[in-house]
Amino acid sequence: MLTKPATLLCALLLVGGAAVHGAVTRRWAGSDGPPPASAKLHAWTLALGDYAAKEIPNDLPPTEKSVATSRQYTSAGTQAGAVVTVITGAPGSVATHCPDVCYPASGYRTVREPVKQTVELPGGGTATYYVAEFEKKRATATERQRVRWGWSTGGPWEAPDRPRISYLAARELAKIYVITPADEGGPADDPPAVKAFVAAAFAQSAAALAN
């Protein structure tokens, strides 16, 4: 069963890191926001059981043309929780700044290296993403997070070996993070409640981006 997640600082740091490439990445020149397809993704809210969504802030610089939206989800009945972040924008920015770099830079230790997973989605189709696990020991507790991430140009979520090269010709790129708490010493496989949440997040977000 999921537990209420600790503060997911690195998910927000990932967003701000996109500004590093601001001078060399492509922009939506003359645009005040994302294209319509991406706007639907940012407006999307996951619908699953008794989960309630709360939008949480991110630190994307106002001069950066990428757009990020983060929502924390909590089950009213079980207090199970997760965070889902979607980012869209110039491929040179969105294809980089991945958790396997960001989390260690923010003081986390990688306890499970990134591997690819492909899951069957409700309603048909699949999603492929990277998943890794990170922990940070604090004075009173150990914070551990399981992070999944993938990219899309409007179709299914993917996890290419070299995303920046794979999406070099794309006009825009979307990235998703699905972050859940993890138990120290727990199994690598997600419990059923987490699997259902993850599958719903990838399926519904892909539908929002495609429509």
PyMOL CGO cylinders between C-alpha atoms (Angstrom):
from pymol import cmd
from pymol.cgo import CYLINDER

trace = [
    CYLINDER, 0.00, 0.00, 0.00, 1.15, 3.49, -0.72, 0.3, 1, 1, 1, 1, 1, 1,
    CYLINDER, 1.15, 3.49, -0.72, 1.93, 5.87, 2.13, 0.3, 1, 1, 1, 1, 1, 1,
    CYLINDER, 1.93, 5.87, 2.13, 1.67, 9.65, 2.07, 0.3, 1, 1, 1, 1, 1, 1,
    CYLINDER, 1.67, 9.65, 2.07, 4.81, 10.88, 0.28, 0.3, 1, 1, 1, 1, 1, 1,
    CYLINDER, 4.81, 10.88, 0.28, 7.44, 13.08, 1.83, 0.3, 1, 1, 1, 1, 1, 1,
    CYLINDER, 7.44, 13.08, 1.83, 8.28, 16.41, 0.22, 0.3, 1, 1, 1, 1, 1, 1,
    CYLINDER, 8.28, 16.41, 0.22, 9.37, 15.65, -3.32, 0.3, 1, 1, 1, 1, 1, 1,
    CYLINDER, 9.37, 15.65, -3.32, 11.94, 18.38, -3.73, 0.3, 1, 1, 1, 1, 1, 1,
    CYLINDER, 11.94, 18.38, -3.73, 13.87, 16.88, -6.59, 0.3, 1, 1, 1, 1, 1, 1,
    CYLINDER, 13.87, 16.88, -6.59, 10.80, 16.66, -8.81, 0.3, 1, 1, 1, 1, 1, 1,
    CYLINDER, 10.80, 16.66, -8.81, 10.69, 20.44, -8.68, 0.3, 1, 1, 1, 1, 1, 1,
    CYLINDER, 10.69, 20.44, -8.68, 14.44, 20.88, -9.10, 0.3, 1, 1, 1, 1, 1, 1,
    CYLINDER, 14.44, 20.88, -9.10, 14.24, 18.91, -12.33, 0.3, 1, 1, 1, 1, 1, 1,
    CYLINDER, 14.24, 18.91, -12.33, 11.97, 21.59, -13.74, 0.3, 1, 1, 1, 1, 1, 1,
    CYLINDER, 11.97, 21.59, -13.74, 14.26, 24.47, -12.93, 0.3, 1, 1, 1, 1, 1, 1,
    CYLINDER, 14.26, 24.47, -12.93, 17.29, 22.77, -14.43, 0.3, 1, 1, 1, 1, 1, 1,
    CYLINDER, 17.29, 22.77, -14.43, 15.90, 23.24, -17.94, 0.3, 1, 1, 1, 1, 1, 1,
    CYLINDER, 15.90, 23.24, -17.94, 17.03, 26.87, -17.89, 0.3, 1, 1, 1, 1, 1, 1,
    CYLINDER, 17.03, 26.87, -17.89, 20.67, 25.77, -18.19, 0.3, 1, 1, 1, 1, 1, 1,
    CYLINDER, 20.67, 25.77, -18.19, 20.10, 25.12, -21.89, 0.3, 1, 1, 1, 1, 1, 1,
    CYLINDER, 20.10, 25.12, -21.89, 18.11, 28.31, -22.51, 0.3, 1, 1, 1, 1, 1, 1,
    CYLINDER, 18.11, 28.31, -22.51, 20.59, 29.91, -24.88, 0.3, 1, 1, 1, 1, 1, 1,
    CYLINDER, 20.59, 29.91, -24.88, 20.93, 26.90, -27.16, 0.3, 1, 1, 1, 1, 1, 1,
    CYLINDER, 20.93, 26.90, -27.16, 17.54, 25.21, -27.15, 0.3, 1, 1, 1, 1, 1, 1,
    CYLINDER, 17.54, 25.21, -27.15, 14.59, 25.85, -29.44, 0.3, 1, 1, 1, 1, 1, 1,
    CYLINDER, 14.59, 25.85, -29.44, 11.68, 28.04, -28.28, 0.3, 1, 1, 1, 1, 1, 1,
    CYLINDER, 11.68, 28.04, -28.28, 8.06, 28.68, -29.13, 0.3, 1, 1, 1, 1, 1, 1,
    CYLINDER, 8.06, 28.68, -29.13, 8.86, 32.09, -30.55, 0.3, 1, 1, 1, 1, 1, 1,
    CYLINDER, 8.86, 32.09, -30.55, 6.08, 34.60, -30.04, 0.3, 1, 1, 1, 1, 1, 1,
    CYLINDER, 6.08, 34.60, -30.04, 3.96, 32.21, -27.97, 0.3, 1, 1, 1, 1, 1, 1,
    CYLINDER, 3.96, 32.21, -27.97, 2.59, 32.95, -24.51, 0.3, 1, 1, 1, 1, 1, 1,
    CYLINDER, 2.59, 32.95, -24.51, 2.04, 29.29, -23.66, 0.3, 1, 1, 1, 1, 1, 1,
    CYLINDER, 2.04, 29.29, -23.66, 2.22, 25.74, -24.89, 0.3, 1, 1, 1, 1, 1, 1,
    CYLINDER, 2.22, 25.74, -24.89, 0.54, 24.59, -28.12, 0.3, 1, 1, 1, 1, 1, 1,
    CYLINDER, 0.54, 24.59, -28.12, -3.05, 23.33, -27.75, 0.3, 1, 1, 1, 1, 1, 1,
    CYLINDER, -3.05, 23.33, -27.75, -2.14, 19.64, -27.40, 0.3, 1, 1, 1, 1, 1, 1,
    CYLINDER, -2.14, 19.64, -27.40, 0.30, 20.37, -24.60, 0.3, 1, 1, 1, 1, 1, 1,
    CYLINDER, 0.30, 20.37, -24.60, -2.16, 22.72, -22.92, 0.3, 1, 1, 1, 1, 1, 1,
    CYLINDER, -2.16, 22.72, -22.92, -4.58, 19.79, -22.63, 0.3, 1, 1, 1, 1, 1, 1,
    CYLINDER, -4.58, 19.79, -22.63, -1.86, 17.73, -20.95, 0.3, 1, 1, 1, 1, 1, 1,
    CYLINDER, -1.86, 17.73, -20.95, -1.21, 20.47, -18.39, 0.3, 1, 1, 1, 1, 1, 1,
    CYLINDER, -1.21, 20.47, -18.39, -4.95, 20.80, -17.71, 0.3, 1, 1, 1, 1, 1, 1,
    CYLINDER, -4.95, 20.80, -17.71, -5.34, 17.05, -17.26, 0.3, 1, 1, 1, 1, 1, 1,
    CYLINDER, -5.34, 17.05, -17.26, -6.06, 15.68, -13.79, 0.3, 1, 1, 1, 1, 1, 1,
    CYLINDER, -6.06, 15.68, -13.79, -5.89, 11.95, -13.10, 0.3, 1, 1, 1, 1, 1, 1,
    CYLINDER, -5.89, 11.95, -13.10, -9.22, 10.34, -12.23, 0.3, 1, 1, 1, 1, 1, 1,
    CYLINDER, -9.22, 10.34, -12.23, -8.89, 7.17, -10.16, 0.3, 1, 1, 1, 1, 1, 1,
    CYLINDER, -8.89, 7.17, -10.16, -10.98, 6.02, -7.21, 0.3, 1, 1, 1, 1, 1, 1,
    CYLINDER, -10.98, 6.02, -7.21, -11.02, 8.47, -4.32, 0.3, 1, 1, 1, 1, 1, 1,
    CYLINDER, -11.02, 8.47, -4.32, -7.75, 10.21, -5.18, 0.3, 1, 1, 1, 1, 1, 1,
    CYLINDER, -7.75, 10.21, -5.18, -7.92, 13.99, -4.87, 0.3, 1, 1, 1, 1, 1, 1,
    CYLINDER, -7.92, 13.99, -4.87, -5.47, 16.23, -6.72, 0.3, 1, 1, 1, 1, 1, 1,
    CYLINDER, -5.47, 16.23, -6.72, -3.73, 19.34, -5.46, 0.3, 1, 1, 1, 1, 1, 1,
    CYLINDER, -3.73, 19.34, -5.46, -1.55, 21.42, -7.76, 0.3, 1, 1, 1, 1, 1, 1,
    CYLINDER, -1.55, 21.42, -7.76, 1.83, 22.17, -6.19, 0.3, 1, 1, 1, 1, 1, 1,
    CYLINDER, 1.83, 22.17, -6.19, 4.24, 24.92, -7.23, 0.3, 1, 1, 1, 1, 1, 1,
    CYLINDER, 4.24, 24.92, -7.23, 7.41, 24.48, -9.25, 0.3, 1, 1, 1, 1, 1, 1,
    CYLINDER, 7.41, 24.48, -9.25, 10.43, 26.70, -9.75, 0.3, 1, 1, 1, 1, 1, 1,
    CYLINDER, 10.43, 26.70, -9.75, 10.53, 26.97, -13.55, 0.3, 1, 1, 1, 1, 1, 1,
    CYLINDER, 10.53, 26.97, -13.55, 12.12, 30.36, -14.35, 0.3, 1, 1, 1, 1, 1, 1,
    CYLINDER, 12.12, 30.36, -14.35, 9.70, 32.78, -16.07, 0.3, 1, 1, 1, 1, 1, 1,
    CYLINDER, 9.70, 32.78, -16.07, 12.13, 33.27, -18.98, 0.3, 1, 1, 1, 1, 1, 1,
    CYLINDER, 12.13, 33.27, -18.98, 12.20, 29.54, -19.80, 0.3, 1, 1, 1, 1, 1, 1,
    CYLINDER, 12.20, 29.54, -19.80, 9.67, 28.55, -22.48, 0.3, 1, 1, 1, 1, 1, 1,
    CYLINDER, 9.67, 28.55, -22.48, 9.17, 25.06, -21.13, 0.3, 1, 1, 1, 1, 1, 1,
    CYLINDER, 9.17, 25.06, -21.13, 6.02, 24.58, -19.04, 0.3, 1, 1, 1, 1, 1, 1,
    CYLINDER, 6.02, 24.58, -19.04, 5.70, 22.33, -15.99, 0.3, 1, 1, 1, 1, 1, 1,
    CYLINDER, 5.70, 22.33, -15.99, 2.67, 21.25, -13.98, 0.3, 1, 1, 1, 1, 1, 1,
    CYLINDER, 2.67, 21.25, -13.98, 2.91, 19.20, -10.78, 0.3, 1, 1, 1, 1, 1, 1,
    CYLINDER, 2.91, 19.20, -10.78, 0.03, 17.66, -8.87, 0.3, 1, 1, 1, 1, 1, 1,
    CYLINDER, 0.03, 17.66, -8.87, 0.04, 15.72, -5.64, 0.3, 1, 1, 1, 1, 1, 1,
    CYLINDER, 0.04, 15.72, -5.64, -2.57, 12.97, -5.38, 0.3, 1, 1, 1, 1, 1, 1,
    CYLINDER, -2.57, 12.97, -5.38, -3.90, 11.63, -2.09, 0.3, 1, 1, 1, 1, 1, 1,
    CYLINDER, -3.90, 11.63, -2.09, -6.46, 8.90, -1.46, 0.3, 1, 1, 1, 1, 1, 1,
    CYLINDER, -6.46, 8.90, -1.46, -9.12, 10.06, 1.01, 0.3, 1, 1, 1, 1, 1, 1,
    CYLINDER, -9.12, 10.06, 1.01, -9.60, 6.55, 2.35, 0.3, 1, 1, 1, 1, 1, 1,
    CYLINDER, -9.60, 6.55, 2.35, -6.05, 5.23, 2.65, 0.3, 1, 1, 1, 1, 1, 1,
    CYLINDER, -6.05, 5.23, 2.65, -3.94, 8.41, 2.54, 0.3, 1, 1, 1, 1, 1, 1,
    CYLINDER, -3.94, 8.41, 2.54, -2.00, 6.73, -0.27, 0.3, 1, 1, 1, 1, 1, 1,
    CYLINDER, -2.00, 6.73, -0.27, -0.13, 9.37, -2.23, 0.3, 1, 1, 1, 1, 1, 1,
    CYLINDER, -0.13, 9.37, -2.23, 1.92, 10.17, -5.31, 0.3, 1, 1, 1, 1, 1, 1,
    CYLINDER, 1.92, 10.17, -5.31, 3.14, 13.12, -7.34, 0.3, 1, 1, 1, 1, 1, 1,
    CYLINDER, 3.14, 13.12, -7.34, 2.75, 13.44, -11.12, 0.3, 1, 1, 1, 1, 1, 1,
    CYLINDER, 2.75, 13.44, -11.12, 4.67, 16.12, -13.00, 0.3, 1, 1, 1, 1, 1, 1,
    CYLINDER, 4.67, 16.12, -13.00, 4.35, 16.86, -16.73, 0.3, 1, 1, 1, 1, 1, 1,
    CYLINDER, 4.35, 16.86, -16.73, 6.76, 19.10, -18.62, 0.3, 1, 1, 1, 1, 1, 1,
    CYLINDER, 6.76, 19.10, -18.62, 6.50, 20.26, -22.23, 0.3, 1, 1, 1, 1, 1, 1,
    CYLINDER, 6.50, 20.26, -22.23, 8.65, 22.47, -24.37, 0.3, 1, 1, 1, 1, 1, 1,
    CYLINDER, 8.65, 22.47, -24.37, 11.77, 22.59, -26.50, 0.3, 1, 1, 1, 1, 1, 1,
    CYLINDER, 11.77, 22.59, -26.50, 13.26, 19.10, -26.99, 0.3, 1, 1, 1, 1, 1, 1,
    CYLINDER, 13.26, 19.10, -26.99, 16.75, 20.29, -26.02, 0.3, 1, 1, 1, 1, 1, 1,
    CYLINDER, 16.75, 20.29, -26.02, 15.46, 21.16, -22.56, 0.3, 1, 1, 1, 1, 1, 1,
    CYLINDER, 15.46, 21.16, -22.56, 12.82, 18.49, -21.98, 0.3, 1, 1, 1, 1, 1, 1,
    CYLINDER, 12.82, 18.49, -21.98, 14.99, 15.57, -23.11, 0.3, 1, 1, 1, 1, 1, 1,
    CYLINDER, 14.99, 15.57, -23.11, 17.59, 16.28, -20.41, 0.3, 1, 1, 1, 1, 1, 1,
    CYLINDER, 17.59, 16.28, -20.41, 17.66, 16.83, -16.61, 0.3, 1, 1, 1, 1, 1, 1,
    CYLINDER, 17.66, 16.83, -16.61, 16.60, 13.31, -15.70, 0.3, 1, 1, 1, 1, 1, 1,
    CYLINDER, 16.60, 13.31, -15.70, 16.26, 11.93, -12.15, 0.3, 1, 1, 1, 1, 1, 1,
    CYLINDER, 16.26, 11.93, -12.15, 19.36, 9.73, -12.40, 0.3, 1, 1, 1, 1, 1, 1,
    CYLINDER, 19.36, 9.73, -12.40, 21.38, 12.98, -12.56, 0.3, 1, 1, 1, 1, 1, 1,
    CYLINDER, 21.38, 12.98, -12.56, 19.20, 15.33, -10.52, 0.3, 1, 1, 1, 1, 1, 1,
    CYLINDER, 19.20, 15.33, -10.52, 18.59, 13.20, -7.46, 0.3, 1, 1, 1, 1, 1, 1,
    CYLINDER, 18.59, 13.20, -7.46, 22.28, 12.43, -6.71, 0.3, 1, 1, 1, 1, 1, 1,
    CYLINDER, 22.28, 12.43, -6.71, 23.07, 16.09, -7.28, 0.3, 1, 1, 1, 1, 1, 1,
    CYLINDER, 23.07, 16.09, -7.28, 20.45, 16.93, -4.63, 0.3, 1, 1, 1, 1, 1, 1,
    CYLINDER, 20.45, 16.93, -4.63, 21.95, 14.64, -2.00, 0.3, 1, 1, 1, 1, 1, 1,
    CYLINDER, 21.95, 14.64, -2.00, 20.09, 11.41, -2.73, 0.3, 1, 1, 1, 1, 1, 1,
    CYLINDER, 20.09, 11.41, -2.73, 21.76, 8.03, -3.13, 0.3, 1, 1, 1, 1, 1, 1,
    CYLINDER, 21.76, 8.03, -3.13, 20.73, 5.80, -6.01, 0.3, 1, 1, 1, 1, 1, 1,
    CYLINDER, 20.73, 5.80, -6.01, 19.61, 2.51, -4.49, 0.3, 1, 1, 1, 1, 1, 1,
    CYLINDER, 19.61, 2.51, -4.49, 18.13, 1.00, -7.67, 0.3, 1, 1, 1, 1, 1, 1,
    CYLINDER, 18.13, 1.00, -7.67, 19.68, 1.99, -10.99, 0.3, 1, 1, 1, 1, 1, 1,
    CYLINDER, 19.68, 1.99, -10.99, 17.38, 3.07, -13.85, 0.3, 1, 1, 1, 1, 1, 1,
    CYLINDER, 17.38, 3.07, -13.85, 15.84, 0.24, -15.84, 0.3, 1, 1, 1, 1, 1, 1,
    CYLINDER, 15.84, 0.24, -15.84, 13.19, 0.26, -18.55, 0.3, 1, 1, 1, 1, 1, 1,
    CYLINDER, 13.19, 0.26, -18.55, 9.73, -1.08, -17.86, 0.3, 1, 1, 1, 1, 1, 1,
    CYLINDER, 9.73, -1.08, -17.86, 6.85, -1.62, -20.26, 0.3, 1, 1, 1, 1, 1, 1,
    CYLINDER, 6.85, -1.62, -20.26, 3.35, -1.89, -18.80, 0.3, 1, 1, 1, 1, 1, 1,
    CYLINDER, 3.35, -1.89, -18.80, -0.03, -2.77, -20.21, 0.3, 1, 1, 1, 1, 1, 1,
    CYLINDER, -0.03, -2.77, -20.21, -2.43, 0.15, -19.94, 0.3, 1, 1, 1, 1, 1, 1,
    CYLINDER, -2.43, 0.15, -19.94, -6.13, 0.07, -19.08, 0.3, 1, 1, 1, 1, 1, 1,
    CYLINDER, -6.13, 0.07, -19.08, -8.08, 0.37, -22.31, 0.3, 1, 1, 1, 1, 1, 1,
    CYLINDER, -8.08, 0.37, -22.31, -5.25, -1.12, -24.37, 0.3, 1, 1, 1, 1, 1, 1,
    CYLINDER, -5.25, -1.12, -24.37, -1.78, -0.14, -25.47, 0.3, 1, 1, 1, 1, 1, 1,
    CYLINDER, -1.78, -0.14, -25.47, 1.47, 0.06, -23.52, 0.3, 1, 1, 1, 1, 1, 1,
    CYLINDER, 1.47, 0.06, -23.52, 3.79, 2.63, -21.99, 0.3, 1, 1, 1, 1, 1, 1,
    CYLINDER, 3.79, 2.63, -21.99, 7.55, 2.32, -21.64, 0.3, 1, 1, 1, 1, 1, 1,
    CYLINDER, 7.55, 2.32, -21.64, 9.44, 4.33, -19.06, 0.3, 1, 1, 1, 1, 1, 1,
    CYLINDER, 9.44, 4.33, -19.06, 12.53, 4.37, -16.89, 0.3, 1, 1, 1, 1, 1, 1,
    CYLINDER, 12.53, 4.37, -16.89, 12.21, 3.59, -13.19, 0.3, 1, 1, 1, 1, 1, 1,
    CYLINDER, 12.21, 3.59, -13.19, 14.81, 4.11, -10.47, 0.3, 1, 1, 1, 1, 1, 1,
    CYLINDER, 14.81, 4.11, -10.47, 14.86, 4.42, -6.70, 0.3, 1, 1, 1, 1, 1, 1,
    CYLINDER, 14.86, 4.42, -6.70, 16.61, 7.04, -4.58, 0.3, 1, 1, 1, 1, 1, 1,
    CYLINDER, 16.61, 7.04, -4.58, 17.02, 7.61, -0.85, 0.3, 1, 1, 1, 1, 1, 1,
    CYLINDER, 17.02, 7.61, -0.85, 18.23, 10.33, 1.47, 0.3, 1, 1, 1, 1, 1, 1,
    CYLINDER, 18.23, 10.33, 1.47, 19.02, 9.64, 5.13, 0.3, 1, 1, 1, 1, 1, 1,
    CYLINDER, 19.02, 9.64, 5.13, 17.84, 12.36, 7.47, 0.3, 1, 1, 1, 1, 1, 1,
    CYLINDER, 17.84, 12.36, 7.47, 18.29, 12.81, 11.22, 0.3, 1, 1, 1, 1, 1, 1,
    CYLINDER, 18.29, 12.81, 11.22, 15.07, 11.02, 12.12, 0.3, 1, 1, 1, 1, 1, 1,
    CYLINDER, 15.07, 11.02, 12.12, 14.15, 8.97, 9.05, 0.3, 1, 1, 1, 1, 1, 1,
    CYLINDER, 14.15, 8.97, 9.05, 15.18, 7.75, 5.63, 0.3, 1, 1, 1, 1, 1, 1,
    CYLINDER, 15.18, 7.75, 5.63, 13.28, 9.20, 2.68, 0.3, 1, 1, 1, 1, 1, 1,
    CYLINDER, 13.28, 9.20, 2.68, 13.03, 6.85, -0.29, 0.3, 1, 1, 1, 1, 1, 1,
    CYLINDER, 13.03, 6.85, -0.29, 11.31, 7.58, -3.60, 0.3, 1, 1, 1, 1, 1, 1,
    CYLINDER, 11.31, 7.58, -3.60, 10.57, 5.48, -6.66, 0.3, 1, 1, 1, 1, 1, 1,
    CYLINDER, 10.57, 5.48, -6.66, 10.62, 7.65, -9.78, 0.3, 1, 1, 1, 1, 1, 1,
    CYLINDER, 10.62, 7.65, -9.78, 9.33, 6.75, -13.25, 0.3, 1, 1, 1, 1, 1, 1,
    CYLINDER, 9.33, 6.75, -13.25, 9.86, 8.95, -16.30, 0.3, 1, 1, 1, 1, 1, 1,
    CYLINDER, 9.86, 8.95, -16.30, 9.29, 8.87, -20.05, 0.3, 1, 1, 1, 1, 1, 1,
    CYLINDER, 9.29, 8.87, -20.05, 8.77, 11.09, -23.11, 0.3, 1, 1, 1, 1, 1, 1,
    CYLINDER, 8.77, 11.09, -23.11, 6.21, 11.56, -25.85, 0.3, 1, 1, 1, 1, 1, 1,
    CYLINDER, 6.21, 11.56, -25.85, 5.69, 13.62, -29.00, 0.3, 1, 1, 1, 1, 1, 1,
    CYLINDER, 5.69, 13.62, -29.00, 1.97, 12.87, -28.99, 0.3, 1, 1, 1, 1, 1, 1,
    CYLINDER, 1.97, 12.87, -28.99, 1.90, 9.09, -29.08, 0.3, 1, 1, 1, 1, 1, 1,
    CYLINDER, 1.90, 9.09, -29.08, 2.63, 6.47, -26.41, 0.3, 1, 1, 1, 1, 1, 1,
    CYLINDER, 2.63, 6.47, -26.41, 5.13, 7.25, -23.64, 0.3, 1, 1, 1, 1, 1, 1,
    CYLINDER, 5.13, 7.25, -23.64, 8.62, 6.04, -24.58, 0.3, 1, 1, 1, 1, 1, 1,
    CYLINDER, 8.62, 6.04, -24.58, 12.06, 5.57, -23.00, 0.3, 1, 1, 1, 1, 1, 1,
    CYLINDER, 12.06, 5.57, -23.00, 14.72, 5.85, -25.72, 0.3, 1, 1, 1, 1, 1, 1,
    CYLINDER, 14.72, 5.85, -25.72, 18.37, 5.22, -24.91, 0.3, 1, 1, 1, 1, 1, 1,
    CYLINDER, 18.37, 5.22, -24.91, 19.40, 8.71, -26.07, 0.3, 1, 1, 1, 1, 1, 1,
    CYLINDER, 19.40, 8.71, -26.07, 16.34, 10.96, -25.82, 0.3, 1, 1, 1, 1, 1, 1,
    CYLINDER, 16.34, 10.96, -25.82, 18.04, 14.18, -26.87, 0.3, 1, 1, 1, 1, 1, 1,
    CYLINDER, 18.04, 14.18, -26.87, 19.14, 12.59, -30.14, 0.3, 1, 1, 1, 1, 1, 1,
    CYLINDER, 19.14, 12.59, -30.14, 15.90, 10.66, -30.63, 0.3, 1, 1, 1, 1, 1, 1,
    CYLINDER, 15.90, 10.66, -30.63, 13.79, 13.83, -30.41, 0.3, 1, 1, 1, 1, 1, 1,
    CYLINDER, 13.79, 13.83, -30.41, 16.16, 16.21, -32.15, 0.3, 1, 1, 1, 1, 1, 1,
    CYLINDER, 16.16, 16.21, -32.15, 13.72, 16.90, -35.01, 0.3, 1, 1, 1, 1, 1, 1,
    CYLINDER, 13.72, 16.90, -35.01, 10.63, 17.22, -32.81, 0.3, 1, 1, 1, 1, 1, 1,
    CYLINDER, 10.63, 17.22, -32.81, 8.83, 20.56, -32.64, 0.3, 1, 1, 1, 1, 1, 1,
    CYLINDER, 8.83, 20.56, -32.64, 7.96, 20.02, -29.00, 0.3, 1, 1, 1, 1, 1, 1,
    CYLINDER, 7.96, 20.02, -29.00, 8.43, 17.26, -26.46, 0.3, 1, 1, 1, 1, 1, 1,
    CYLINDER, 8.43, 17.26, -26.46, 6.52, 16.11, -23.38, 0.3, 1, 1, 1, 1, 1, 1,
    CYLINDER, 6.52, 16.11, -23.38, 7.97, 14.37, -20.33, 0.3, 1, 1, 1, 1, 1, 1,
    CYLINDER, 7.97, 14.37, -20.33, 6.19, 12.78, -17.38, 0.3, 1, 1, 1, 1, 1, 1,
    CYLINDER, 6.19, 12.78, -17.38, 7.31, 11.83, -13.88, 0.3, 1, 1, 1, 1, 1, 1,
    CYLINDER, 7.31, 11.83, -13.88, 5.28, 9.52, -11.64, 0.3, 1, 1, 1, 1, 1, 1,
    CYLINDER, 5.28, 9.52, -11.64, 6.77, 9.51, -8.14, 0.3, 1, 1, 1, 1, 1, 1,
    CYLINDER, 6.77, 9.51, -8.14, 5.73, 7.33, -5.22, 0.3, 1, 1, 1, 1, 1, 1,
    CYLINDER, 5.73, 7.33, -5.22, 7.22, 6.59, -1.79, 0.3, 1, 1, 1, 1, 1, 1,
    CYLINDER, 7.22, 6.59, -1.79, 9.17, 3.36, -1.43, 0.3, 1, 1, 1, 1, 1, 1,
    CYLINDER, 9.17, 3.36, -1.43, 9.95, 1.24, 1.60, 0.3, 1, 1, 1, 1, 1, 1,
    CYLINDER, 9.95, 1.24, 1.60, 13.55, 0.69, 2.60, 0.3, 1, 1, 1, 1, 1, 1,
    CYLINDER, 13.55, 0.69, 2.60, 14.42, -2.90, 1.75, 0.3, 1, 1, 1, 1, 1, 1,
    CYLINDER, 14.42, -2.90, 1.75, 11.12, -3.35, -0.09, 0.3, 1, 1, 1, 1, 1, 1,
    CYLINDER, 11.12, -3.35, -0.09, 10.66, -5.36, -3.29, 0.3, 1, 1, 1, 1, 1, 1,
    CYLINDER, 10.66, -5.36, -3.29, 11.55, -3.93, -6.67, 0.3, 1, 1, 1, 1, 1, 1,
    CYLINDER, 11.55, -3.93, -6.67, 8.07, -4.71, -7.96, 0.3, 1, 1, 1, 1, 1, 1,
    CYLINDER, 8.07, -4.71, -7.96, 5.23, -2.30, -7.18, 0.3, 1, 1, 1, 1, 1, 1,
    CYLINDER, 5.23, -2.30, -7.18, 2.29, -3.50, -5.06, 0.3, 1, 1, 1, 1, 1, 1,
    CYLINDER, 2.29, -3.50, -5.06, -1.10, -3.71, -6.83, 0.3, 1, 1, 1, 1, 1, 1,
    CYLINDER, -1.10, -3.71, -6.83, -2.33, -0.29, -5.62, 0.3, 1, 1, 1, 1, 1, 1,
    CYLINDER, -2.33, -0.29, -5.62, 0.76, 1.43, -6.98, 0.3, 1, 1, 1, 1, 1, 1,
    CYLINDER, 0.76, 1.43, -6.98, 0.62, -0.50, -10.27, 0.3, 1, 1, 1, 1, 1, 1,
    CYLINDER, 0.62, -0.50, -10.27, -2.97, 0.65, -10.78, 0.3, 1, 1, 1, 1, 1, 1,
    CYLINDER, -2.97, 0.65, -10.78, -2.06, 4.28, -10.11, 0.3, 1, 1, 1, 1, 1, 1,
    CYLINDER, -2.06, 4.28, -10.11, 0.98, 4.21, -12.39, 0.3, 1, 1, 1, 1, 1, 1,
    CYLINDER, 0.98, 4.21, -12.39, -0.90, 2.55, -15.26, 0.3, 1, 1, 1, 1, 1, 1,
    CYLINDER, -0.90, 2.55, -15.26, -3.76, 5.03, -14.95, 0.3, 1, 1, 1, 1, 1, 1,
    CYLINDER, -3.76, 5.03, -14.95, -1.36, 7.99, -14.91, 0.3, 1, 1, 1, 1, 1, 1,
    CYLINDER, -1.36, 7.99, -14.91, 0.45, 6.90, -18.08, 0.3, 1, 1, 1, 1, 1, 1,
    CYLINDER, 0.45, 6.90, -18.08, -2.76, 5.95, -19.89, 0.3, 1, 1, 1, 1, 1, 1,
    CYLINDER, -2.76, 5.95, -19.89, -4.76, 9.06, -19.06, 0.3, 1, 1, 1, 1, 1, 1,
    CYLINDER, -4.76, 9.06, -19.06, -1.89, 11.48, -19.68, 0.3, 1, 1, 1, 1, 1, 1,
    CYLINDER, -1.89, 11.48, -19.68, -1.19, 9.92, -23.09, 0.3, 1, 1, 1, 1, 1, 1,
    CYLINDER, -1.19, 9.92, -23.09, -4.86, 10.29, -24.01, 0.3, 1, 1, 1, 1, 1, 1,
    CYLINDER, -4.86, 10.29, -24.01, -4.84, 13.94, -22.92, 0.3, 1, 1, 1, 1, 1, 1,
    CYLINDER, -4.84, 13.94, -22.92, -1.77, 14.66, -25.02, 0.3, 1, 1, 1, 1, 1, 1,
    CYLINDER, -1.77, 14.66, -25.02, -3.11, 12.85, -28.10, 0.3, 1, 1, 1, 1, 1, 1,
    CYLINDER, -3.11, 12.85, -28.10, -6.57, 14.49, -28.11, 0.3, 1, 1, 1, 1, 1, 1,
]
cmd.load_cgo(trace, "trace")
